[in-house]
């Protein structure tokens, strides 16, 4: 399973709890779309994750920015992911970012609002924020591998499913 989170903004720890904590601990890969406030928070998050792929956010301290890139591209289960915190220009800029990297999926954060939406050939995923949802529900995304691609779900911290979506060619 892959767990996707963003916009943690914590200063001393990961501040994970509920379904989000369980999902991070049980994931084979945790994707973090940015905004660790301190290296202590990043270290705590790394300690809970078996494998962490992360980028810095717009609130990254210099020490966090030294450890994390602004963007990343990687593949899992025949799906190519492009990861960033934000791109000015909204969904159009995010879609272009994904196409430039030949990605199937663009994972981003910054808005603190969950989203799973097609923008042309690219799927845009924002896990929202489990720590500072800014009037939204605290959420994260879980991707369950299928033969090719993933079955995706947006979860609230209390375990309620907020949405479901396919990622790539879904075959049982």
N, C-alpha and C positions, 0 to 999 in steps of 0.2 A: 504494500500500500504506500501511496505518496500522500503526505499531508502538506498543505499549503497555508501559510500564515503571513501576516504583514502588520506593519504599524504597531509594534509592541510598545515602543516609547518608554519602556521600563528603565530604571537607573541602577538597581542593585541586584535584580534577579530576572528570571524569565516571566514570573508572575502567571504562569500557566495554571489552569484549574479545569475541573470538569472534563467533558468530552474532549476538549482541546488538548489537555495534558495527556490523556490516554492516547489520543491520536498521534501526538508527537512521539511518545515513548514507544508506540507499536509500529511506527512507520519504518519502512526500509530506506526511505528518503524523505527529508523535510526540506521544503522549498520556502525560503523567507524572502519576501519582496521588499525588504528594507525598513528602515527606521528603528534600529537599535540605538538607544540613547547613550550607552556607555559600553566599554569593553567588558565590564563586569556582567552586564546583561547578555552580551554576545557569548561570553564564556559559559554562563549558566545555561544558555540555550544549546550550545554545542554539547554540554555535558548530558543533556536530556535526549539528544538526537543521535541515532546510530550513524547517520550520514546527513550532513547539512550542506545545501547549496544556497548561498545568500548573496545579496547585493546591498550596498549602502543606500540609505535614503537621504532626503534633504535635511534631516536633523542629525545626521551622523557627526560625531565628534571627529577631530583629526585622527585620533588613534583608531577609531572604527573605520574611517575612510582609508587608512593605511592598510587595513587588513582585508577589505572587501572592495571588489570592483563596482563600477557603476552599472555594468550590464554583463550578462553571461548567456551563453547558448550551450545546450547540452541535449542528449537524447536518452529517452527511456522507453522501452517497449515499442520501438519503431516510431515513436512520436518525437519530433524535434521541438524543443521548448526554447523560447527567448525570454529572458528575465530582466526586468528593470523595475525601478521604483515608480518613476513617472516619465512621461513625455509630454511636453507642452504641445497642444493641438488635439488633445482628446483621442477619441477612437480612431480618427484618421491617421494621426501620427503614430499611434500604437500599432495599427495595421501595417503601415509603411515600415516601421521598425521590425516587425515580424517578417515581412516579405524580404527585406534586405538581408535577413539572417536565414532565409529559407525555412522559417519556422511554421509549424502547424498550430502552435499555441503560443500566445504572449501572456505571461504572468506579470502582473503589476500591482502596485499598492497605491498609497497616497490619499485616496479618497475616503478611506475608512468605511466604505460601502461595498458590500459583496456584489459581484456581477459575473455572469457567464453568458457571453453574447458573441454571435458571429459577426465579423466585420469582413465581408468578402470571403476569402479562402482561409482566413485566420480566426481562430477562436480566442477571444479575450477573456481572461480569468482574473478576477480580483477577489481575494478571500475576505475582504473587509478587515476589521480589526476586532480581535477578541478582548483587547485590553482597553481601548478607547474608542468605542463604536460611535461616538458623537451623535447620539439620538437614534442610531440604528441598533439592531440586535448584534451582540458579540458573536462573530462567526469565523469559520475557517472552512477550507475545502479538503475533501478526501477523494483520492482517485484510486479505484480498485482496478488492477490490471485484468484485462481480458486477453483472448488469443492475440488480438491486434488492437492496441489502443487501451482505453480505460472507460469505466463507468464513473462519472463524476457526481458528487453530491456536495451541496453547501449545508453545513451543519451549524446550528446554534451551539453555544457552550453547554447548554442543558441537554443536548443530544437530539433536539427536534430537527428534522430535515426541512430546509427552506427552499430547496430546489434540486433538480436532477438534470443531467445533461450528458451526452456522449462525447468522447474525445477520440477522434480517429475512427477507423473502421471497426465497429463493435461486432465481434463474433463471440458466441458463448465460449 
